[in-house]
């Protein structure tokens, strides 16, 4: 079982959010080196006591002593593990803060082009229900409608992508 005492003995937390090893635990993890290697999604992971942990979870546990159900990177940068960039949240809240999909046709989360109407459709999902915000002539109008709905329904977890 990983404890705060064990993590404090193994790592130094730096203000830039990085974890630096105090001691070598194996030849591939030398002392006085930055800890963590990125996975395919861009999250840094570190092996502690034979198990892989996300660095942002280790940083949170070092500071707060708890393992939250989910952590959110406030600025959306998965490698930015500064404690002030992390917030405890539910899985649903974390998904609200997800970035723009790579296959987005408009470059605005929640907005797509409807060729049949020759307008932009704005929508948002709240409690697993899609809410249509209407159709707009310009992308800017549709983006503004989505932004306002995010603030109304999602509050502080409203990040525009």
C-alpha positions in Angstrom: 0.0 0.0 0.0 1.4 3.4 -1.0 1.4 6.0 1.8 2.2 9.7 2.0 5.3 8.7 4.1 6.5 6.3 1.4 5.9 8.9 -1.4 7.7 11.6 0.6 10.6 9.3 1.1 10.8 8.4 -2.6 10.0 11.8 -4.3 10.5 15.5 -4.1 7.7 17.6 -5.6 8.9 20.6 -7.6 6.8 23.8 -8.1 6.6 23.0 -11.9 4.6 19.9 -11.0 7.4 17.4 -11.6 8.3 14.6 -9.2 12.0 13.9 -8.7 13.4 10.7 -7.3 15.2 11.0 -4.0 16.5 7.4 -4.2 17.0 4.9 -6.9 14.5 2.0 -6.8 16.0 0.2 -9.8 18.6 0.8 -12.5 16.1 2.4 -14.9 14.9 4.8 -12.1 18.1 6.6 -10.9 18.1 9.0 -8.0 17.9 12.8 -8.7 16.1 12.3 -11.9 12.6 13.4 -13.0 10.1 10.7 -12.6 7.4 9.6 -15.1 7.1 8.6 -18.7 4.1 9.6 -20.9 1.5 7.1 -22.1 -0.2 7.4 -25.5 -2.7 9.9 -24.1 0.0 12.2 -22.8 -0.3 11.5 -19.0 2.9 10.9 -17.1 3.1 7.6 -15.2 5.5 6.4 -12.5 6.0 2.9 -11.0 5.8 2.9 -7.2 6.0 -0.4 -5.2 5.5 -2.4 -8.4 2.4 -0.6 -9.6 1.9 2.2 -12.2 0.4 5.4 -11.0 -0.5 8.6 -12.9 1.9 11.4 -11.7 -1.1 13.8 -11.1 -2.6 11.3 -8.7 0.7 10.9 -6.9 1.0 14.7 -6.6 -2.5 15.0 -5.3 -1.9 12.2 -2.8 1.3 13.8 -1.6 -0.5 17.1 -0.9 -3.9 16.0 0.3 -3.5 12.3 1.5 -6.6 11.1 -0.5 -7.2 9.3 -3.7 -10.1 11.2 -5.4 -12.5 9.4 -7.8 -11.2 11.7 -10.7 -8.8 14.6 -11.1 -9.1 17.3 -13.7 -6.2 19.3 -15.2 -7.7 22.7 -15.1 -5.8 24.1 -18.1 -6.3 20.9 -20.1 -2.6 20.1 -20.3 -2.1 16.5 -19.3 1.6 17.0 -18.5 1.0 20.0 -16.2 0.9 18.4 -12.8 1.2 21.5 -10.6 -1.0 21.1 -7.6 -2.8 24.4 -8.4 -3.7 23.0 -11.9 -5.4 19.9 -10.4 -8.9 19.8 -9.0 -10.9 16.9 -7.6 -14.0 16.2 -9.6 -16.4 13.5 -10.6 -16.0 11.5 -13.9 -18.9 13.5 -15.4 -17.3 16.8 -14.5 -14.0 15.7 -15.9 -15.7 14.8 -19.2 -17.2 18.2 -19.4 -13.7 19.7 -19.4 -12.5 17.4 -22.3 -10.9 19.1 -25.2 -12.0 19.4 -28.8 -12.2 16.2 -30.8 -9.6 15.9 -33.6 -12.3 15.2 -36.1 -14.2 18.4 -35.4 -15.3 20.1 -38.6 -15.9 23.5 -37.0 -13.1 23.8 -34.5 -15.7 24.6 -31.8 -16.8 22.0 -29.3 -20.6 21.5 -29.4 -21.0 23.1 -32.9 -21.4 21.4 -36.2 -22.4 22.5 -39.7 -25.8 21.3 -41.0 -25.7 21.3 -44.8 -29.5 20.7 -45.1 -30.2 23.9 -43.2 -27.1 25.8 -44.3 -26.6 26.8 -40.7 -24.5 25.8 -37.6 -26.1 23.7 -35.0 -25.3 24.3 -31.4 -25.8 21.7 -28.7 -24.7 20.6 -25.2 -25.1 17.5 -23.2 -26.4 17.7 -19.6 -27.0 14.7 -17.4 -26.6 12.4 -20.5 -29.3 14.3 -22.4 -28.6 16.4 -25.4 -30.0 19.9 -25.3 -30.3 21.6 -28.7 -29.4 25.3 -28.5 -30.7 26.0 -32.0 -29.3 26.8 -35.5 -27.2 29.9 -36.2 -26.1 31.7 -39.4 -22.6 32.3 -38.1 -20.1 30.0 -36.3 -19.5 32.8 -33.8 -23.2 33.0 -32.8 -23.3 29.2 -32.3 -20.1 29.2 -30.3 -21.4 32.0 -28.1 -24.6 30.0 -27.5 -22.6 26.9 -26.5 -20.4 29.0 -24.2 -23.3 30.5 -22.4 -25.0 27.2 -22.0 -21.8 25.6 -20.6 -21.6 28.3 -17.9 -25.3 28.0 -17.1 -25.3 24.2 -16.8 -21.7 23.3 -16.0 -20.5 26.3 -14.0 -16.8 26.4 -13.2 -16.1 23.3 -15.3 -17.0 25.2 -18.5 -13.8 25.1 -20.5 -14.0 26.2 -24.1 -12.0 24.2 -26.5 
